[in-house]
Amino acid sequence: MSVDESVRAAIETSIAEIEHNKQVRVLFAAESGSRAWGCASPDSDYDVRFIYVHELEWYLRVSEPRDVIEARLPGDLDLSGWELRKTLRLFAKCNLALNEWLGSPIVYRSDDAFVERLRQLIPTFFRPPHAVLHYLRTAQSMWRDHLDQPSVRLKKVFYALRPLLACRWIEHTLSQPPTEFEKLLQAEWVSDSERQMIGELQAAKVQASEADRCPMPAELSAWLVEQMGYFEGVGPKLAVQASGEGRELDRVLAEWVVGLMGLAGAGRWERP
């Protein structure tokens, strides 16, 4: 997945400014949403999501300060980051948005050791019934609010298609679905007729703006309703894998707050 070099430079500059202004270190930053999925419209925003860590003294407080950093920049650049402890708490609960960030093909910043550690732990904390329910509810929400009508926005169609294909991936593999839409579509359990139907929509979407509307194809409407009904009964039947232990994530927190930061005089940490 390519990103215009001027846009990438603006994002990397913004990340560096956040580090300087907020006195944090960004461990990972990647594209999320339709650009990461590979089905963005020409005018899609850039949705950058990142994980950051504070200096040690931030963690030695009775109160817990704000643990999110957000920035909306010119050029449709949307940056939002989670502090490391918040990230790990959500990771322990099988936060699927976070898992998708870690699988994004568009990466702007990466501490490779940190990212690989989390990616290796995804199967340990992945919960198939929870994941199917999450993706199913996303599709149902899109259907209820945007798609159960004669004219629809193509963007919203893919916000229902992708989670249903993710449900099917989980049904067959009991694992975290890939972030890229094409990998979901090319899985062996997707039929040729389904690929053709969805492929026609993909061809239309890459030419359409975010606001463009089109008639809702009857075939697609029927398929969505059928799939949502089917997965209502699938999730509860899936095996629940052994849950990971919090101690593993405690060690990750300790390693990247204390070990990585390289504490130096007056409790400040050195920048690489």
C-alpha positions in Angstrom: 0.0 0.0 0.0 1.5 3.3 -1.0 1.1 6.7 0.6 2.0 9.9 -1.2 5.5 11.0 0.0 4.4 14.5 0.9 1.6 13.0 3.1 4.0 10.5 4.7 6.4 13.3 5.4 3.7 15.4 7.0 2.6 12.5 9.2 6.1 11.7 10.3 6.7 15.3 11.2 3.5 15.4 13.2 4.5 12.3 15.1 7.9 13.9 15.9 6.1 17.1 17.1 3.8 15.1 19.3 6.8 13.4 20.9 8.5 16.7 21.5 5.4 18.6 22.8 4.0 15.8 24.9 7.3 14.4 26.1 6.5 10.8 24.9 8.0 8.3 22.7 5.9 6.8 19.9 6.5 3.0 19.7 4.2 2.3 16.8 2.1 4.3 14.3 0.1 3.0 11.4 -2.8 3.7 9.1 -6.2 2.4 10.0 -9.6 2.3 8.3 -10.2 2.2 4.6 -6.7 3.0 3.5 -5.3 0.2 5.6 -8.0 -2.1 4.3 -7.0 -1.3 0.7 -10.4 0.0 -0.4 -10.1 3.8 0.1 -11.9 6.4 -2.0 -9.8 9.0 -3.8 -10.8 11.6 -1.1 -10.5 9.3 2.0 -9.0 10.8 5.1 -5.7 9.5 6.6 -6.5 7.9 9.9 -3.2 7.4 11.8 -3.3 5.4 15.0 -0.4 5.2 17.4 0.9 3.7 20.7 3.1 5.8 22.9 5.0 5.6 26.2 5.7 8.3 28.8 8.7 8.9 31.0 8.9 6.8 34.1 7.6 9.5 36.5 4.3 9.6 34.6 3.6 6.1 35.9 4.6 6.9 39.5 1.5 9.0 40.3 -1.6 8.2 42.4 -3.8 9.8 39.8 -3.9 8.7 36.2 -3.6 11.6 33.7 -5.2 11.6 30.3 -4.1 8.5 28.4 -5.0 9.6 24.8 -3.4 12.0 22.4 -5.5 13.4 19.5 -4.6 15.8 16.7 -6.6 16.8 13.6 -4.3 18.4 11.0 -4.8 20.1 7.6 -4.9 17.8 4.6 -7.4 15.4 6.2 -4.9 14.0 8.6 -6.4 12.5 11.7 -4.0 11.3 14.4 -5.0 9.5 17.6 -2.9 7.6 20.0 -3.2 5.4 23.1 -0.7 5.4 26.0 1.0 2.1 26.6 -0.7 1.0 29.8 -4.1 1.8 28.3 -3.1 -0.1 25.1 -2.1 -3.2 27.1 -5.3 -3.2 29.2 -7.4 -3.1 26.0 -5.1 -5.7 24.4 -5.9 -8.1 27.3 -9.6 -7.7 26.4 -9.1 -8.7 22.8 -9.5 -5.2 21.4 -9.9 -5.8 17.7 -9.2 -2.3 16.6 -5.8 -2.5 18.2 -5.2 -5.9 16.6 -6.0 -4.4 13.2 -3.6 -1.5 13.8 -0.8 -4.1 14.4 -1.8 -5.8 11.1 -1.9 -2.6 9.0 0.2 -2.7 5.8 0.9 1.0 6.1 3.3 1.7 9.0 4.8 5.2 9.8 6.8 4.3 13.0 7.7 1.0 14.5 9.8 -0.2 17.4 10.1 -3.6 15.8 10.8 -5.6 19.0 7.8 -4.1 20.7 5.5 -4.6 17.7 6.6 -8.2 17.2 6.1 -8.9 20.9 2.5 -7.8 20.7 1.8 -9.6 17.4 3.1 -12.8 18.9 0.7 -12.4 21.9 -2.5 -11.8 19.8 -3.4 -15.5 19.5 -3.0 -15.8 23.3 -5.6 -13.2 24.0 -7.8 -13.7 21.0 -11.4 -14.7 21.9 -13.3 -16.0 18.8 -16.9 -15.6 20.2 -16.2 -12.0 21.3 -14.6 -11.2 18.0 -17.5 -12.6 15.9 -20.0 -10.6 18.0 -17.9 -7.4 17.6 -17.7 -7.7 13.8 -21.4 -8.8 13.5 -22.6 -5.9 15.5 -20.6 -3.5 13.3 -22.2 -5.0 10.2 -25.7 -4.8 11.8 -25.2 -1.2 12.7 -24.2 -0.3 9.2 -27.2 -2.1 7.8 -29.6 -0.5 10.2 -28.3 3.0 9.9 -27.1 3.3 6.3 -27.8 0.3 4.0 -31.4 -0.8 4.5 -32.6 1.7 1.9 -32.7 2.1 -1.9 -29.7 4.5 -2.2 -26.5 4.0 -0.3 -23.0 5.3 0.1 -20.4 2.8 -1.2 -18.2 3.6 1.8 -20.9 2.3 4.1 -21.3 -0.9 2.1 -17.7 -1.9 2.7 -18.1 -1.1 6.4 -20.6 -4.0 6.4 -18.9 -6.3 3.9 -15.5 -6.3 5.7 -16.8 -7.3 9.2 -18.9 -10.1 7.7 -15.9 -11.5 5.8 -13.9 -11.2 9.1 -16.6 -13.2 10.8 -16.2 -15.9 8.2 -12.4 -15.8 8.7 -12.8 -16.4 12.4 -15.3 -19.2 11.8 -12.7 -21.1 9.7 -9.5 -20.2 11.6 -10.4 -19.1 15.1 -7.8 -16.4 14.6 -7.5 -12.6 14.2 -8.6 -11.7 10.6 -6.1 -9.8 8.5 -6.5 -6.1 8.2 -6.4 -6.0 4.4 -9.8 -6.5 2.7 -8.2 -8.4 -0.2 -6.9 -11.1 2.0 -10.3 -11.6 3.5 -11.8 -11.7 0.0 -9.3 -14.2 -1.4 -9.7 -16.7 1.4 -10.6 -20.2 0.1 -14.0 -20.2 1.8 -15.2 -17.2 -0.3 -17.0 -18.4 -3.4 -16.2 -17.1 -6.9 -19.7 -15.6 -7.2 -19.1 -13.7 -4.0 -15.8 -12.4 -5.2 -17.4 -11.3 -8.5 -20.2 -9.4 -6.7 -17.8 -7.7 -4.3 -15.2 -7.1 -7.0 -17.7 -5.0 -9.0 -18.4 -2.9 -6.0 -14.6 -2.5 -5.4 -14.1 -1.2 -9.0 -16.9 1.3 -8.4 -15.6 2.5 -5.0 -12.1 3.4 -6.1 -13.6 5.8 -8.6 -16.2 7.3 -6.2 -15.9 10.0 -3.7 -16.8 9.5 0.0 -20.2 11.1 -0.5 -21.2 9.4 -3.7 -24.4 7.3 -3.6 -25.6 4.5 -5.7 -28.6 2.1 -5.8 -28.4 -0.7 -3.4 -28.1 -4.0 -5.4 -30.8 -6.4 -4.6 -28.3 -9.3 -4.7 -26.0 -7.6 -2.2 -28.9 -6.7 0.1 -30.0 -10.3 0.3 -26.5 -11.5 0.9 -26.0 -9.1 3.8 -29.2 -10.1 5.4 -28.4 -13.8 5.0 -24.9 -13.5 6.4 -25.9 -11.5 9.4 -28.6 -14.1 10.2 -26.1 -16.9 9.8 -23.4 -15.4 12.1 -25.9 -14.7 14.9 -25.8 -18.5 15.5 -22.1 -19.0 14.8 -20.4 -16.9 17.4 -21.7 -18.6 20.6 -20.6 -22.0 19.2 -17.0 -21.2 18.6 -14.4 -22.5 21.0 -13.1 -20.2 23.7 -9.3 -20.3 23.7 -7.3 -20.1 26.9 -7.0 -16.6 28.0 -3.5 -15.1 28.4 -2.2 -14.1 31.7 -1.9 -10.4 32.7 1.7 -11.0 33.9 2.8 -11.3 30.3 1.5 -7.8 29.6 2.9 -6.5 32.9 6.3 -7.6 31.7 5.8 -5.7 28.4 4.9 -2.6 30.3 7.9 -2.8 32.5 10.3 -3.5 29.6 9.2 -0.5 27.6 8.7 1.9 30.4 11.9 1.1 32.3 14.2 -1.0 30.1 13.7 0.9 26.8 13.6 4.4 28.2 17.3 4.3 29.4 16.8 6.4 32.5 19.3 9.1 32.9 19.9 11.9 35.5 17.0 13.6 37.1 14.6 10.8 36.1 14.6 11.9 32.4 14.8 9.4 29.6 17.1 9.6 26.6 15.7 9.9 23.1 17.2 7.5 20.6 
